[in-house]
């Protein structure tokens, strides 16, 4: 089981527990504001764009080229950007903190 903290655009910190699926699924199932997952997790819409906390970048790794192509179209894209539909929940993510990106 991994504890994941989502920081909303209102700076509310919401910590959830998950053991499978994607971060996007966890966020959508728990109504995290700003994470919509409109494409259902197929890496085509960026409605699950987050910024990974600097200390946690090594936990999630780098985006692949398809994810990067989608992210680069976002105004709030930076070096910590990820689509949370592309991050699978594992025990190694315990303590992860992500920030909902502005659209």
C-alpha positions in Angstrom: 0.0 0.0 0.0 1.4 3.4 -1.0 0.3 6.8 0.5 0.2 9.4 -2.2 -0.4 13.1 -1.5 -2.1 15.3 -4.0 -1.9 19.1 -3.6 -4.8 20.9 -5.2 -4.7 24.3 -6.9 -6.1 25.7 -3.6 -3.1 24.2 -1.7 -5.2 21.6 0.0 -3.2 18.4 0.7 -5.1 15.2 0.3 -3.4 11.9 1.1 -4.8 8.8 -0.3 -3.8 5.1 -0.2 -3.6 2.8 -3.2 -2.0 -0.5 -4.1 -2.8 -0.8 -7.8 -3.9 1.2 -10.9 -2.7 4.6 -11.9 -2.4 7.8 -9.9 -5.1 9.2 -12.2 -7.6 6.5 -11.3 -6.9 7.0 -7.6 -7.4 10.8 -8.0 -10.6 10.4 -10.1 -12.1 7.8 -7.8 -11.5 10.2 -4.9 -12.7 13.4 -6.6 -9.4 15.3 -6.6 -10.3 18.6 -8.0 -8.3 19.3 -11.3 -7.7 15.7 -12.2 -10.4 14.8 -14.7 -8.8 11.9 -16.8 -11.1 12.7 -19.7 -9.3 10.3 -22.1 -9.6 7.4 -19.6 -5.8 7.1 -19.2 -4.6 6.7 -22.7 -2.2 9.6 -22.6 -4.0 11.8 -25.1 -5.6 14.7 -23.2 -3.4 16.0 -20.3 -6.4 16.5 -18.0 -4.4 14.6 -15.4 -1.3 16.8 -15.6 0.6 17.0 -12.3 4.0 18.3 -11.2 6.0 15.8 -9.2 7.6 17.1 -6.0 11.3 17.6 -6.7 12.4 15.0 -4.1 10.2 12.3 -5.7 11.3 12.6 -9.4 13.4 9.4 -9.2 10.4 7.5 -7.9 8.3 8.1 -11.0 11.0 8.3 -13.6 10.9 10.3 -16.8 8.0 10.4 -19.3 8.2 8.4 -22.5 8.1 10.2 -25.8 4.3 9.9 -26.3 3.7 11.4 -22.9 6.2 14.1 -23.5 4.6 15.0 -26.8 1.3 15.5 -24.9 2.8 17.4 -22.0 4.7 19.8 -24.2 1.4 21.3 -25.4 0.5 22.4 -21.9 1.2 26.0 -20.8 2.2 24.8 -17.3 4.7 22.2 -18.6 8.0 22.0 -16.7 10.7 19.5 -15.9 8.6 18.0 -13.2 5.5 17.5 -15.4 3.9 14.0 -15.7 0.5 12.7 -16.7 -0.6 10.8 -13.7 -2.4 8.3 -15.9 1.0 7.1 -16.9 2.2 6.5 -13.3 1.3 3.1 -11.9 0.9 2.8 -8.1 3.5 0.6 -6.5 4.9 0.3 -3.0 7.9 2.3 -4.2 5.7 5.4 -4.6 4.9 5.5 -0.8 5.2 9.1 0.3 4.9 10.5 -3.2 3.7 14.1 -3.5 2.2 15.6 -6.7 0.8 19.0 -7.4 -2.2 19.4 -9.7 -1.1 21.5 -12.6 -2.9 24.6 -13.8 -4.6 24.4 -17.2 
